[in-house]
């Protein structure tokens, strides 16, 4: 409702059909600056073998791993020499070893070489920029990110990293300028970057803008659960609980087995029930029953959460009417939920239920 076709940052308004059409038009070569790193099966296999031997050398020592990697780049060792197309990856491994050995200058040199050999691969630019930021060289980090984005103009990982970097630097105009690059992309290629834009706007207090972006994204990317979570939390904290719950319901309609949305719903409904002094938590427990559709691996957590909500409600119920209620009786629903959780929980995790259930009994004198 009310979302402009061009999207909050001016782009990506294509529906799913349009997105597929654009993707077919681009083909396997990608857009300019977003080329795929293509290697032959032989080259991939050679690097896979290198990786296996490299890890073995690492288990001996970092120095042994470094010497092995350098030998694989030396044509005078034909039995080890790797195809040139894979050398950039070897330099990334060398940079990582140098970084872990606190040989920062060597790490820089290896990252530079990796970026030189394969400019359209975002990984080198990402890792190099992280190194410089960790070393406190913020100007150099910015330069590397800018250069990387010249070669990988629409790479989402690089764009998101750059947006976060400029936000940390307090340069929100530059961060938003980078986000505007998404206007030329279909939504299937830009939604992660646009999501980062929404989170940025929320962090700096522009809640209406963040809300607009999240509405746009949940409309065009309905299959990604964390979008609904982010939108729900925004409405819960800065909007209304009614609107937050409507977003949860919309998400559960699309993703009925997405566990985190149920837990968000529990918190919203518990607050609503308690505000009305409905200490039996009718709406909350109805949602707990609906959560039976999620994966068995999460189901024990649902009942553990239910037990803790029921305990909080029991304590409040006794405080509200101490003459008619006692805590021992009020905690009976809590005990039933703990029992369900224990039956469903993997044995190695059962301590996570025994511990709070023991505290519950201790709170009412069952020591």
C-alpha positions in Angstrom: 0.0 0.0 0.0 1.5 3.3 -1.1 4.8 1.9 -2.3 6.0 3.7 -5.4 6.9 1.5 -8.3 10.5 2.5 -8.4 11.2 1.4 -4.9 12.3 3.4 -1.8 15.8 4.0 -3.2 14.5 4.6 -6.7 14.8 1.1 -8.1 14.0 -2.5 -8.3 10.3 -2.2 -8.9 10.1 -5.2 -11.1 7.7 -8.0 -10.1 8.9 -11.6 -10.1 8.2 -12.0 -13.8 10.1 -8.9 -14.7 13.0 -10.0 -12.5 13.3 -13.3 -14.3 13.1 -11.5 -17.6 16.0 -9.2 -16.6 18.0 -12.1 -15.4 17.6 -13.9 -18.7 18.6 -10.8 -20.5 21.8 -10.5 -18.5 22.7 -14.1 -19.1 25.6 -15.9 -17.5 28.0 -13.0 -18.2 26.4 -10.7 -15.6 26.2 -6.9 -15.8 29.2 -4.7 -16.2 31.0 -4.8 -12.8 29.1 -7.9 -11.7 30.8 -10.6 -13.8 30.9 -14.1 -12.6 34.3 -15.6 -11.9 34.4 -18.4 -14.3 36.9 -21.3 -14.0 37.2 -24.5 -15.9 36.4 -27.9 -14.1 40.1 -28.7 -14.3 41.0 -25.4 -12.6 38.4 -25.9 -9.9 39.6 -29.4 -9.2 43.3 -28.2 -9.1 42.4 -25.6 -6.5 40.3 -28.1 -4.5 43.3 -30.3 -4.3 45.5 -27.4 -3.3 43.1 -26.5 -0.5 43.1 -30.0 0.9 47.0 -30.1 1.0 47.1 -26.5 2.3 44.9 -27.3 5.3 47.1 -30.3 6.1 50.2 -27.9 6.0 48.3 -25.5 8.3 47.9 -28.2 10.8 51.7 -28.5 10.9 52.4 -24.7 11.0 51.5 -21.5 9.3 55.0 -21.2 7.9 54.7 -24.7 6.3 51.4 -23.6 4.7 52.9 -20.4 3.4 55.8 -22.1 1.8 53.5 -24.7 0.2 51.3 -22.0 -1.3 54.3 -20.0 -2.6 55.6 -23.2 -4.2 52.2 -23.7 -6.0 52.7 -20.2 -7.6 56.2 -21.0 -8.8 56.5 -22.4 -12.3 59.8 -24.0 -11.4 57.8 -26.5 -9.4 55.8 -28.1 -12.2 54.5 -30.9 -9.9 52.9 -28.3 -7.7 52.3 -25.3 -10.0 48.6 -24.3 -10.2 46.8 -23.0 -13.3 47.3 -19.2 -13.5 43.5 -18.6 -13.3 43.5 -19.9 -9.7 46.5 -17.8 -8.5 44.3 -15.0 -7.1 42.7 -17.5 -4.8 46.1 -18.7 -3.6 47.0 -15.1 -2.8 43.9 -14.8 -0.7 45.0 -17.8 1.3 48.5 -16.4 1.7 47.0 -13.1 2.9 45.0 -14.9 5.5 48.0 -16.8 6.7 50.1 -13.6 6.9 47.3 -11.8 8.8 47.1 -14.6 11.3 50.9 -14.4 11.7 50.6 -10.7 12.3 52.6 -10.0 9.1 50.3 -7.1 8.1 52.5 -5.7 5.3 52.7 -9.2 3.7 48.9 -9.6 4.0 48.4 -6.2 2.3 50.7 -7.2 -0.5 48.9 -10.5 -1.1 45.5 -8.9 -1.0 46.7 -6.3 -3.6 48.0 -9.1 -5.9 44.7 -11.0 -5.5 42.7 -7.9 -6.5 45.0 -7.2 -9.4 44.7 -10.7 -10.8 41.0 -10.9 -10.5 39.5 -7.4 -10.3 35.9 -8.6 -10.8 36.0 -10.9 -7.8 34.6 -9.1 -4.8 36.2 -11.3 -2.2 39.7 -9.7 -2.5 38.3 -6.2 -2.1 36.2 -7.3 0.9 39.0 -8.9 2.8 41.5 -6.2 2.0 39.1 -3.5 3.2 38.5 -5.4 6.4 42.2 -5.6 7.1 42.7 -1.9 6.7 39.7 -1.1 8.9 40.9 -3.4 11.6 44.3 -1.7 11.4 42.6 1.7 11.8 43.4 2.9 8.3 39.9 4.2 7.5 40.9 6.3 4.5 42.7 3.4 2.9 39.7 1.2 3.6 37.4 3.7 1.9 39.7 3.8 -1.1 39.7 0.0 -1.4 35.9 -0.1 -1.2 35.6 2.6 -3.8 38.0 0.9 -6.2 36.3 -2.5 -5.6 33.0 -1.0 -6.5 34.4 0.4 -9.7 35.1 -3.2 -10.8 32.2 -4.9 -9.0 29.6 -2.1 -9.4 26.6 -4.0 -8.2 28.0 -6.8 -6.0 25.7 -7.0 -3.0 28.3 -8.1 -0.5 30.6 -5.3 -1.4 27.8 -2.7 -1.5 26.5 -3.7 1.9 30.0 -3.6 3.4 30.5 -0.1 2.0 27.1 1.1 3.2 27.9 -0.2 6.7 31.4 1.4 6.6 30.1 4.8 5.7 27.4 4.6 8.3 30.0 3.9 11.0 32.0 6.8 9.7 28.9 9.1 10.0 28.8 9.8 6.3 25.1 8.9 5.7 25.0 10.9 2.4 27.6 8.6 0.9 25.9 5.5 2.3 22.6 6.6 0.7 24.4 7.5 -2.5 25.7 3.9 -2.7 22.2 2.6 -2.0 20.9 4.6 -5.0 22.8 2.2 -7.2 20.0 -0.3 -6.7 17.7 1.8 -8.9 19.1 0.2 -12.0 18.7 -3.4 -10.7 15.8 -5.7 -10.5 14.6 -6.6 -7.0 16.1 -10.2 -7.2 19.6 -8.6 -7.5 19.2 -5.8 -5.0 16.9 -6.7 -2.1 19.7 -7.5 0.4 21.2 -4.1 -0.2 17.9 -2.4 0.1 17.3 -4.2 3.3 20.5 -2.8 4.7 19.2 0.6 3.7 16.1 0.0 5.7 18.0 -1.0 8.8 20.3 2.0 8.3 17.3 4.4 8.2 15.9 2.7 11.4 19.2 3.1 13.2 19.4 6.8 12.5 15.8 7.4 13.5 14.1 7.8 10.1 11.4 5.3 11.0 8.9 6.3 8.4 11.5 5.8 5.6 12.6 2.5 7.1 8.9 1.4 7.3 8.4 2.3 3.6 11.4 0.3 2.6 10.4 -2.7 4.6 6.8 -2.6 3.2 8.3 -2.5 -0.2 10.6 -5.5 0.4 8.0 -7.7 2.1 5.8 -7.1 -1.0 8.4 -8.1 -3.5 10.4 -10.6 -1.5 7.7 -12.4 0.5 9.7 -15.6 0.9 12.5 -14.2 3.1 11.5 -14.5 6.8 14.0 -12.0 8.3 12.3 -9.2 6.4 9.1 -9.8 8.4 11.1 -10.0 11.6 12.8 -6.6 11.0 9.5 -5.0 10.0 7.8 -6.4 13.1 10.5 -5.2 15.4 10.3 -1.7 13.9 6.5 -1.5 14.4 6.8 -3.0 17.9 9.3 -0.4 19.0 8.2 2.7 17.1 4.7 2.0 15.8 1.8 0.0 17.2 1.6 -3.6 18.5 -1.5 -4.1 16.3 0.4 -3.3 13.2 3.4 -5.4 14.3 1.1 -8.4 14.8 -0.5 -7.9 11.4 3.0 -8.1 9.8 3.6 -11.3 11.8 0.4 -12.8 10.4 1.3 -11.8 6.9 4.7 -13.4 7.3 3.1 -16.6 8.7 0.7 -16.8 5.8 3.7 -16.8 3.5 6.0 -18.9 5.7 3.9 -21.0 8.1 7.0 -23.0 9.3 9.3 -20.0 10.0 9.9 -20.4 13.7 11.3 -16.9 14.6 8.0 -15.3 13.6 6.1 -17.4 16.1 8.4 -16.4 18.9 7.9 -12.7 17.9 4.1 -13.4 18.0 4.4 -14.9 21.4 6.0 -11.7 22.8 3.4 -9.5 21.2 0.4 -11.6 22.3 1.8 -12.1 25.8 2.0 -8.4 26.3 -1.5 -7.9 24.9 -3.0 -10.6 27.1 -1.3 -9.4 30.3 -2.4 -5.8 29.6 -6.0 -7.1 29.7 -5.3 -9.2 32.8 -6.1 -12.3 30.9 -3.7 -14.4 33.0 -4.5 -17.7 31.2 -3.0 -16.1 28.1 -5.8 -17.2 25.7 -4.4 -15.5 22.5 -0.8 -16.4 23.3 -1.6 -20.1 23.9 -3.7 -20.2 20.7 -0.6 -19.1 18.8 1.5 -21.7 20.7 -0.9 -24.3 19.3 -0.5 -23.0 15.8 3.3 -23.3 16.2 2.9 -27.1 16.1 3.5 -26.9 12.4 7.2 -25.8 12.7 10.1 -28.2 12.5 10.5 -30.7 15.4 13.9 -29.4 16.1 12.3 -26.1 17.2 9.1 -27.4 18.8 10.7 -28.0 22.2 11.7 -24.4 22.3 8.1 -23.4 21.7 6.9 -25.3 24.8 9.8 -23.9 26.9 8.8 -20.4 25.8 5.2 -21.2 26.7 6.2 -22.4 30.2 8.2 -19.2 30.9 5.3 -17.1 29.7 2.8 -19.0 31.8 5.1 -18.6 34.8 5.2 -14.9 34.4 1.5 -14.8 34.0 1.0 -17.0 37.1 3.1 -14.7 39.3 1.1 -11.7 38.1 -2.2 -13.5 38.6 -1.3 -14.3 42.3 -0.2 -10.7 42.9 -3.5 -9.5 41.4 -5.6 -11.7 43.6 -3.6 -13.2 46.4 -6.6 -14.2 48.5 -8.1 -16.6 45.9 -4.9 -17.9 44.2 -1.7 -19.6 45.4 1.4 -19.9 43.3 1.5 -23.7 43.6 -1.8 -24.0 41.8 -1.2 -21.2 39.4 2.0 -22.9 38.1 0.2 -26.1 36.9 0.0 -25.0 33.3 3.7 -24.0 33.5 4.6 -27.5 34.6 2.6 -29.1 31.8 4.5 -27.0 29.2 7.9 -27.9 30.8 6.9 -31.6 30.5 6.0 -31.2 26.8 9.3 -29.5 26.2 11.3 -32.3 27.9 9.5 -35.0 25.8 10.4 -33.2 22.6 13.9 -31.9 23.5 17.1 -33.7 22.4 18.7 -35.4 25.4 21.9 -33.3 25.1 19.9 -30.1 25.4 17.5 -31.2 28.2 19.5 -29.2 30.8 18.1 -26.1 29.2 14.7 -27.2 30.4 15.6 -28.8 33.7 17.5 -25.6 34.9 14.6 -23.1 34.5 12.0 -25.7 35.7 14.1 -26.2 38.8 14.1 -22.5 39.4 10.4 -22.4 39.0 9.9 -25.0 41.7 12.3 -23.2 43.9 10.3 -20.0 43.5 7.2 -21.6 45.1 9.1 -23.4 47.9 9.4 -26.9 46.3 13.1 -27.2 47.1 
